[in-house]
Amino acid sequence: MILFFDRSIGTVVPQVLLWKSLRFPIQVEYHQRHFAMEEQDDIWLNQVGQWGWTVIGHDSSYHKKPSELSAIKQYQIGCFYLWGSEALRWEKLKCFARAYHRIIEAEANTSKPFIYRVNQRGLLRPVPIP
């Protein structure tokens, strides 16, 4: 499993997880490492889906946009809408840490494609995919 943090998360959270001394057990990638900031969501979603990566982001509208939804369905992508788009980085990191085991469990046990909302307490709620 590879967690891909989209551009809406920024670089700080994934870079913290990449610290060698942290020994985070999952491979982490992030948008700015692979794509231009202005890359259209349907373009990078297609590529990330082909790579089989799981998406973590703040943009909670992929299921509402036809081109993004099409990529999620076509490439069987798992997505997590993380709480805290306007929160401090520390708060984002705490939210992710609270949700970490639930994210891993949902990714392993949920048929793809799927989308979950992650609330501030780290609880997951499925988002229906039309």
ABEGO torsion letter per residue (X at the ends): XBBBBBAAAEAAAAAAAABAAAGBABBBBBAAAABBAABBAAAAAAAAAAAGBBBBBABAAAAABAAAAAAAAAAGBBBBBBBGAABBAAAAAAAAAAAAAAAAAAAAABBOBBBBBBBAAGBBBBBBBX
